[in-house]
Amino acid sequence: MADKSAFELSRIYAKGWSAGKGHPVDLPPETLEATVAALNPYEASDERERWTLGFRDALRRNEEMASRGSRHKRVPVPTPIPPSGE
């Protein structure tokens, strides 16, 4: 199989990211490895590696966002008051 272009590999990374974005972050390592192996649709090693990298980066981002959420309060955005008919 011909080498994939940088663009094609970036699309594969994005597919891995999308798969990992909504995945739970609290999986034990052995379960995570099995999950990654089962979900990865690629057979070629460079494609599998790129997809896995995207998946893991999304999980890492999920962890960061979860930890930020516990440190920061959400501040409600004030609702604008419509102008009166006067």
C-alpha positions as CSV (number, residue, x, y, z in Angstrom):
1,M,0.0,0.0,0.0
2,A,1.3,3.5,-0.9
3,D,2.3,5.8,1.9
4,K,-0.5,8.1,3.1
5,S,-0.3,11.8,2.5
6,A,-0.1,14.1,5.5
7,F,-3.6,15.2,4.7
8,E,-4.9,11.6,4.7
9,L,-3.2,10.9,8.0
10,S,-4.7,14.1,9.5
11,R,-8.2,12.9,8.5
12,I,-7.4,9.5,10.2
13,Y,-6.3,11.3,13.3
14,A,-9.5,13.3,13.3
15,K,-11.6,10.2,13.0
16,G,-9.7,8.8,16.1
17,W,-10.3,12.1,17.9
18,S,-14.0,12.0,17.1
19,A,-14.2,8.4,18.4
20,G,-12.4,9.3,21.6
21,K,-14.1,12.6,22.2
22,G,-17.3,11.1,23.7
23,H,-15.6,8.1,25.4
24,P,-15.4,7.7,29.1
25,V,-12.0,8.7,30.6
26,D,-12.0,6.5,33.7
27,L,-11.3,3.1,32.0
28,P,-8.6,0.9,33.5
29,P,-5.6,0.6,31.2
30,E,-6.2,-2.9,30.1
31,T,-9.8,-2.1,29.2
32,L,-8.7,1.0,27.4
33,E,-6.2,-1.0,25.3
34,A,-8.9,-3.5,24.4
35,T,-11.3,-0.7,23.5
36,V,-8.8,1.1,21.3
37,A,-8.0,-2.2,19.5
38,A,-11.6,-3.0,19.0
39,L,-12.7,0.4,17.8
40,N,-9.7,1.1,15.5
41,P,-11.0,0.4,11.9
42,Y,-7.6,0.5,10.2
43,E,-5.3,-2.4,9.5
44,A,-2.1,-0.7,8.2
45,S,0.3,0.2,11.0
46,D,0.7,3.9,10.2
47,E,-3.0,4.4,9.9
48,R,-3.7,2.4,13.2
49,E,-1.0,4.5,15.0
50,R,-2.5,7.8,13.8
51,W,-6.0,6.8,14.7
52,T,-4.9,5.7,18.1
53,L,-3.0,8.9,18.6
54,G,-6.2,10.9,17.9
55,F,-8.3,8.7,20.2
56,R,-5.8,9.1,23.1
57,D,-5.4,12.8,22.6
58,A,-9.2,13.2,22.8
59,L,-9.3,11.2,26.0
60,R,-6.5,13.4,27.4
61,R,-8.5,16.5,26.5
62,N,-11.6,15.0,28.1
63,E,-9.6,14.5,31.3
64,E,-8.3,18.1,31.2
65,M,-11.8,19.5,30.6
66,A,-13.3,17.4,33.5
67,S,-10.6,18.6,35.9
68,R,-11.2,22.2,34.8
69,G,-14.9,21.9,35.4
70,S,-14.3,21.0,39.0
71,R,-12.1,24.0,39.6
72,H,-14.1,26.7,37.9
73,K,-17.7,27.8,38.6
74,R,-20.0,28.4,35.8
75,V,-21.2,32.0,35.7
76,P,-24.6,32.4,34.2
77,V,-24.9,34.8,31.3
78,P,-27.4,37.5,32.1
79,T,-30.6,37.4,30.0
80,P,-31.0,40.7,28.1
81,I,-34.1,42.7,29.1
82,P,-36.2,43.5,26.0
83,P,-36.9,47.2,25.5
84,S,-40.2,48.4,26.8
85,G,-42.9,49.7,24.4
86,E,-42.7,53.2,25.7
